[in-house]
């Protein structure tokens, strides 16, 4: 959420739009988290967690690159 306050950083998830509100970000996680946990098997969860890990690492890289901490 903090990184999105920087003018050169934009959300890339098409479900959220380029400048989502904090409410939208939290709601997205609150709705998709339980759906994911209840509908994916262990192998699918491993892939999902790996991809989310890459997304978090990329977000941290972009925030650091723009000094948006």
C-alpha positions as MATLAB code, in Angstrom:
seq = 'XXXXXXXXXXXXXXXXXXXXXXXXXXXXXXXXXXXXXXXXXXXXXXXXXXXXXXXXXXXXXXXXXXXXX';
ca = [
       0.000    0.000    0.000;
       2.824    2.354    0.851;
       4.588    1.749   -2.460;
       1.450    2.662   -4.408;
       1.606    6.173   -2.942;
       4.677    6.834   -5.100;
       3.692    8.483   -8.439;
       5.857    6.093  -10.497;
       4.509    2.870   -8.956;
       1.233    1.373  -10.157;
      -0.695   -1.789   -9.391;
      -0.278   -4.412  -12.120;
      -3.141   -6.715  -11.102;
      -5.905   -6.099  -13.677;
      -8.564   -7.026  -11.102;
      -7.593   -4.027   -8.967;
      -6.915   -1.269  -11.476;
      -3.780    0.867  -11.572;
      -4.515    2.889   -8.404;
      -6.654    0.820   -6.003;
      -7.801    2.053   -2.623;
      -6.529    0.404    0.547;
     -10.028   -1.011    1.008;
      -9.906   -2.650   -2.428;
      -6.492   -4.187   -1.703;
      -7.614   -5.632    1.626;
     -10.955   -6.833    0.242;
      -9.176   -8.556   -2.655;
      -6.955  -10.506   -0.245;
      -9.826  -11.217    2.158;
     -11.977  -12.713   -0.606;
      -9.355  -14.548   -2.651;
      -7.385  -15.967    0.293;
     -10.113  -18.298    1.582;
     -11.226  -19.215   -1.955;
      -7.674  -20.204   -2.811;
      -7.119  -22.223    0.354;
     -10.405  -24.080    0.038;
     -10.233  -24.885   -3.666;
      -6.622  -25.706   -4.520;
      -4.724  -28.896   -3.788;
      -1.275  -28.904   -2.157;
       0.657  -28.771   -5.437;
      -1.451  -25.863   -6.711;
      -0.933  -24.045   -3.407;
       2.835  -24.502   -3.716;
       2.781  -22.954   -7.193;
       0.520  -20.127   -6.018;
       2.755  -19.376   -3.022;
       5.852  -19.425   -5.225;
       4.281  -16.946   -7.647;
       3.136  -14.724   -4.787;
       6.675  -14.824   -3.403;
       8.013  -13.593   -6.741;
       5.386  -10.826   -6.746;
       6.383   -9.708   -3.236;
      10.082   -9.738   -4.184;
       9.310   -7.678   -7.293;
       7.254   -5.215   -5.247;
      10.112   -4.792   -2.781;
      12.565   -4.305   -5.653;
      10.377   -1.626   -7.239;
       9.822    0.167   -3.925;
      13.561    0.132   -3.221;
      14.408    1.252   -6.766;
      12.067    4.257   -6.433;
      13.044    4.844   -2.792;
       9.353    4.710   -1.915;
       9.722    3.366    1.622;
];
